[in-house]
């Protein structure tokens, strides 16, 4: 019998189905980062499903469940671990969107949320905010936790912008035609990622279209329940990104996962069909390139010991575990290392390291300990949030260990040098100080 969700939201059937499928078996518990860290049943997926069910059926006040739901990373590690096929993401995204409309936040919390929603999805605003925010770093001890965590994540120096043409022609025989999503935060904090991805794709025979008026993917807004704003930005991408491409390439796992949720975001709306057609073309950089086949590159002159850090929304939400490793294993003199708890979240998770800084910091510490135990020369990931999180924690622990996006590592194969190869030395694992 379908659970009686008291809501006229068009996503209610998907939420009810997720609740109905959960048999509370507990297979999700060892996969859940917050349950592993906090040891509390209500901080597990099955506990949160129980809480959301009771709120949606009006058996429990939303305020009582909110702290536990807020502590969910949305990493989706529970989804592949679930033998019943519970679509936890459908429930979580829908629930957060419903509750955000009615939620009463404190003035400081409301201001912090507004700053996130009105700056991060807009590169020009975010760049200005980041430059202004650096001035406020001196005030960190006196600031509220949410503001202090935002400022602490800013780098000391923003990298220069990387310009890309609207179309980058394929080199040699053309094997594909794609559109490249630049990302919003990524354009400001790590523009070299999109630059590298575009040139690697072109070097591999792909015509790359980079629409200059494209917008944010909306995943940050989906993560916090700001669905109306997410829809406005998503429609911009429907209009700006050409329809005659083979794939819409993302270089951030969170972006790809968020864009694949467009059918749920636009369910029952006039743009529903466009959203579904768009979502079907979304594909991660590593998955597309592995499927196409990597052309031979020069590789490294000597062995590099590399840890590939799985981004949650690439591994769990999109199911791409093998493709990044397939690409890395084709690079000469690259030795791919394994680490403990490879599928456990690093604590970045959209705005999580802003909203829950203490939990995020502990997850980052644990992840870095696992990485260092493998003694790598280099860390590679497929998500800007993970990259920034790991760089910050490595620096905090005093390690000068490079962390790159997989596209940056493949840049030498495209006949260009990586933005970081000369700055840090990929064969060095040197403690700072």
C-alpha atoms as one frame of an Amber mdcrd trajectory, in Angstrom:
protein
   0.000   0.000   0.000   1.341   3.432  -0.974   2.258   5.629   1.986  -0.098
   8.551   2.430   2.158  11.544   1.882   0.232  14.702   2.714   1.426  16.798
  -0.229   0.194  17.858  -3.644   3.776  18.036  -4.935   4.110  16.278  -8.304
   7.088  14.321  -6.973   5.047  12.780  -4.157   4.756   9.392  -5.969   8.553
   9.107  -6.254   8.984  10.037  -2.589   6.304   7.559  -1.516   7.905   4.812
  -3.611  11.301   5.390  -1.999   9.731   5.177   1.460   7.759   2.073   0.536
  10.791   0.196  -0.815  12.871   0.652   2.357  12.681  -2.540   4.468  15.084
  -1.169   7.133  17.549  -4.001   6.516  20.583  -1.948   7.547  22.781  -2.585
   4.494  23.068   1.199   4.115  24.604   1.708   7.551  28.262   0.833   6.815
  28.107   2.864   3.584  26.871   6.056   5.282  29.587   8.563   6.307  27.541
  10.282   9.017  26.425   7.008  10.595  30.049   5.838  10.633  31.131   9.086
  12.218  28.270   9.783  14.648  26.903   6.290  15.321  23.316   7.531  15.594
  20.444   5.652  13.941  18.721   8.889  12.908  21.944   9.913  11.129  21.691
   6.877   8.837  19.755   6.587   5.554  17.112   4.273   6.994  16.742   6.537
  10.021  16.302   9.597   7.814  13.784   7.763   5.637  11.776   6.999   8.784
  11.956  10.654   9.839  10.979  12.011   6.408   8.120   9.511   6.184   6.679
  10.687   9.496   7.034  14.356   8.593   5.420  13.842   5.178   2.572  11.893
   6.801   2.187  14.672   9.390   3.077  12.395  12.291   6.188  14.387  13.241
   7.040  18.077  13.253   9.563  19.001  10.561  11.653  20.882  13.132  12.307
  17.665  15.068  13.650  15.866  12.014  15.530  18.801  10.480  18.920  18.482
  12.259  19.286  14.878  11.080  18.221  15.664   7.517  20.588  18.639   7.432
  23.466  16.364   8.411  22.903  14.171   5.345  25.680  14.736   2.810  23.529
  13.564  -0.093  26.527  11.479  -1.192  24.245   8.643  -2.400  26.591   5.934
  -1.056  23.479   4.248   0.331  21.894   3.813  -3.108  24.228   1.146  -4.586
  24.400  -0.504  -1.145  20.602  -0.940  -0.970  19.338  -4.410  -1.997  15.763
  -3.081  -2.293  16.575  -0.405  -4.864  15.499   2.570  -2.753  15.968   5.789
  -4.762  17.072   7.793  -1.759  18.016  10.778  -3.910  14.462  11.205  -5.223
  13.196  11.336  -1.651  15.900  13.650  -0.309  15.770  16.206  -3.151  11.980
  16.342  -3.081  11.816  16.535   0.699  14.349  19.361   0.960  12.530  21.362
  -1.719   9.219  20.964   0.121  10.614  21.874   3.526  12.615  24.858   2.292
   9.377  26.609   1.315   8.104  26.481   4.896  11.303  26.457   6.912  11.874
  29.232   9.426  15.553  30.132   9.619  17.312  32.432  12.060  18.353  35.802
  10.592  22.029  34.767  10.414  21.200  31.382   8.901  18.875  32.997   6.359
  21.575  35.506   5.415  24.186  32.767   4.985  21.805  30.756   2.802  21.033
  33.834   0.689  24.734  34.504   0.196  25.248  30.924  -0.982  22.296  30.962
  -3.388  22.995  34.419  -4.781  26.764  34.105  -5.273  27.968  30.523  -5.896
  25.855  29.851  -9.037  27.016  33.101 -10.677  30.755  33.228 -11.544  31.044
  37.018 -11.765  29.321  37.525  -8.425  31.318  34.726  -6.847  34.629  36.132
  -8.075  33.757  39.532  -6.582  32.573  37.907  -3.356  35.751  35.827  -3.142
  37.952  38.878  -3.549  35.955  40.752  -0.922  35.851  37.722   1.368  39.624
  37.485   1.565  39.595  40.781   3.434  37.271  39.240   6.012  39.601  36.323
   6.748  41.269  38.381   9.461  37.932  38.437  11.287  37.431  34.638  11.276
  37.568  34.138  15.073  34.805  36.719  15.578  32.449  35.499  12.836  29.499
  33.090  13.148  30.372  29.500  12.160  28.569  29.567   8.801  30.347  32.736
   7.672  33.709  31.621   9.039  33.478  28.307   7.183  32.682  30.086   3.905
  35.672  32.388   4.219  38.072  29.659   5.345  37.469  27.773   2.074  38.680
  30.671  -0.066  42.223  30.332  -1.477  44.786  32.995  -0.674  45.018  33.867
  -4.350  42.474  33.341  -7.108  43.906  31.829 -10.311  43.750  33.882 -13.498
  40.822  33.252 -15.828  41.346  30.834 -18.723  39.747  31.890 -22.001  38.224
  29.356 -24.350  36.709  29.987 -27.796  33.028  29.193 -28.478  34.204  26.224
 -30.564  37.436  24.268 -30.241  37.966  22.212 -33.431  38.801  18.531 -33.303
  42.418  17.640 -34.049  42.880  15.011 -36.712  39.959  12.785 -37.604  36.781
  14.016 -35.893  35.314  11.356 -33.620  32.694  13.322 -31.736  30.946  16.611
 -31.068  30.155  17.760 -27.534  29.164  20.766 -25.459  31.307  21.496 -22.399
  29.815  22.799 -19.159  32.259  25.197 -17.519  30.814  25.140 -14.015  30.210
  28.162 -11.821  32.470  27.794  -8.767  35.009  25.978 -10.923  35.332  28.932
 -13.299  36.555  31.032 -10.384  38.536  28.593  -8.222  39.990  26.268 -10.883
  39.412  27.479 -14.487  42.343  25.311 -15.590  40.095  22.232 -15.273  37.713
  23.225 -18.067  40.649  24.518 -20.107  42.394  21.151 -19.794  39.222  19.172
 -20.513  38.490  21.136 -23.684  42.018  20.672 -25.052  42.219  16.986 -24.119
  38.901  16.336 -25.855  40.010  18.267 -28.937  43.297  16.368 -29.030  41.278
  13.166 -29.014  39.282  14.127 -32.091  36.314  15.829 -30.460  34.791  19.128
 -31.603  34.109  21.015 -28.373  31.385  23.658 -28.149  31.647  26.061 -25.190
  28.511  28.268 -25.168  29.592  31.622 -23.681  26.167  32.356 -22.181  25.728
  29.015 -20.425  24.716  29.050 -16.768  25.179  27.078 -13.593  24.086  23.419
 -13.570  21.786  24.163 -10.574  23.100  21.266  -8.462  24.090  23.560  -5.578
  20.561  24.960  -5.546  19.023  21.488  -5.721  21.213  20.467  -2.784  19.717
  23.187  -0.580  16.131  22.925  -1.848  16.022  26.173  -3.882  14.128  24.530
  -6.737  12.513  27.570  -8.360  15.854  29.305  -8.749  17.331  26.016 -10.007
  14.640  25.804 -12.694  15.322  29.333 -13.940  19.033  28.622 -14.376  18.438
  25.196 -15.920  16.157  26.697 -18.582  18.996  28.984 -19.569  21.107  25.939
 -20.358  18.283  24.391 -22.367  18.361  27.494 -24.580  22.122  28.019 -24.776
  23.542  24.511 -25.200  23.171  23.193 -28.774  20.915  20.191 -29.286  22.972
  18.602 -32.081  25.823  17.428 -29.841  26.606  13.821 -28.960  26.968  14.614
 -25.272  26.947  17.433 -22.717  30.235  17.022 -20.889  30.639  17.867 -17.213
  33.953  17.957 -15.382  32.407  18.109 -11.908  30.677  15.031 -10.524  28.154
  17.150  -8.632  27.193  19.031 -11.800  26.601  15.844 -13.744  24.529  14.293
 -10.987  22.430  17.454 -10.579  21.745  17.740 -14.300  20.656  14.116 -14.452
  17.994  15.076 -11.877  16.391  17.591 -14.256  13.480  15.235 -15.118  12.472
  15.198 -11.447  13.017  18.953 -11.127  10.693  19.665 -14.077   8.181  16.867
 -13.553   4.698  17.855 -14.759   5.905  21.166 -16.203   5.969  22.366 -19.841
   9.750  21.903 -19.940   9.612  18.293 -18.739  10.382  16.772 -22.136  13.260
  19.176 -22.793  14.645  18.424 -19.339  14.588  14.674 -19.964  16.203  14.990
 -23.405  18.881  17.257 -21.943  19.581  14.946 -18.993  20.023  11.927 -21.270
  22.968  13.633 -22.971  24.799  14.587 -19.773  27.999  12.580 -19.365  31.095
  12.955 -17.245  34.377  13.833 -18.971  36.066  10.588 -17.929  33.124   8.406
 -18.950  32.905  10.008 -22.390  36.628   9.856 -23.066  36.962   6.270 -21.830
  34.090   5.248 -24.116  35.620   7.076 -27.055  39.084   5.633 -26.472  42.111
   7.639 -25.394  44.689   8.293 -28.079  48.242   7.428 -27.072  50.143  10.170
 -25.238  53.759  10.561 -24.099  53.112   9.689 -20.449  55.718  10.276 -17.736
  59.482   9.854 -17.933  59.555   8.108 -14.536  57.019   6.353 -12.342  54.282
   8.389 -10.655  52.355   6.821  -7.766  48.779   8.090  -8.103  45.703   7.845
  -5.887  42.416   8.328  -7.695  39.880   9.728  -5.226  36.325   8.732  -6.139
  33.928  11.675  -6.046  30.677  10.454  -4.488  28.423  11.838  -7.204  30.515
  10.155  -9.881  30.893   6.815  -8.118  27.574   6.384  -6.314  25.138   8.687
  -8.114  26.364   8.123 -11.698  27.987   4.718 -11.330  31.331   5.599 -12.943
  34.022   3.712 -11.082  35.931   2.000 -13.870  36.120   4.714 -16.539  38.496
   7.121 -14.738  40.756   4.218 -13.828  40.684   2.951 -17.418  42.050   6.305
 -18.551  44.713   6.468 -15.844  45.890   2.928 -16.517  46.629   3.957 -20.121
  49.154   6.602 -19.029  52.710   5.184 -19.238  54.679   5.117 -15.974  51.575
   5.818 -13.894  51.041   3.378 -11.029  47.480   3.497  -9.712  47.233   2.927
  -5.954  44.336   1.678  -3.827  43.210   3.265  -0.567  41.033   2.178   2.340
  37.394   3.340   2.346  37.724   4.574  -1.239  33.971   5.110  -1.545  33.597
   7.172   1.621  32.834  10.898   1.179  35.578  13.485   1.720  33.080  15.917
   3.294  32.766  18.476   0.495  29.281  17.559  -0.842  28.014  20.782  -2.388
  27.613  23.319   0.411  28.090  20.747   3.176  31.484  22.046   4.276  29.780
  25.424   4.769  26.658  24.098   6.493  28.306  21.371   8.602  31.968  22.419
   8.921  32.891  20.167  11.863  31.619  16.941  10.265  33.090  17.949   6.894
  36.485  18.604   8.489  36.562  15.210  10.211  35.603  13.398   7.000  38.348
  15.299   5.161  40.887  14.337   7.833  39.971  10.662   7.536  40.113  10.751
   3.748  43.534  12.389   3.734  44.855   9.838   6.229  43.763   7.038   3.863
  45.429   8.801   0.935  48.708   9.430   2.744  48.884   5.796   3.861  49.298
   4.832   0.192  52.299   7.203  -0.156  51.367   8.736  -3.523  53.170  11.402
  -5.533  49.895  12.762  -6.820  46.153  12.701  -6.079  43.590  12.814  -8.891
  39.844  13.381  -8.647  36.889  14.267 -10.855  35.158  16.980  -8.853  36.123
  20.551  -7.965  34.608  20.307  -4.470  36.661  17.232  -3.611  39.803  18.797
  -5.053  39.466  21.973  -2.975  38.558  19.974   0.141  41.592  17.712  -0.184
  43.986  20.556  -0.982  42.837  22.438   2.093  43.171  19.434   4.419  46.562
  18.424   2.998  47.829  21.967   3.529  46.413  21.985   7.068  48.363  18.806
   7.805  51.487  20.287   6.234  51.726  18.259   3.022  52.732  19.657  -0.374
  50.983  16.910  -2.296  49.429  17.975  -5.629  45.721  17.332  -6.193  44.624
  17.522  -9.832  41.561  16.905 -11.913  41.925  13.921 -14.237  41.701  16.274
 -17.232  44.746  18.188 -15.970  46.746  15.004 -15.654  45.879  14.090 -19.235
  46.989  17.485 -20.553  50.524  16.285 -21.422  48.865  13.764 -23.731  47.232
  16.727 -25.469  50.629  18.250 -26.200  50.378  20.825 -23.404  51.801  21.027
 -19.900  49.602  20.840 -16.827  48.964  23.996 -14.854  50.500  22.340 -11.789
  53.220  20.081 -13.159  55.971  22.662 -12.883  54.767  24.319  -9.695  54.815
  21.354  -7.339  56.671  18.505  -8.969  54.521  15.427  -9.401  57.260  13.158
  -8.073  57.537  15.016  -4.760  55.718  14.216  -1.554  57.195  16.829   0.735
  55.900  17.910   4.151  55.668  21.677   4.619  57.668  23.251   7.423
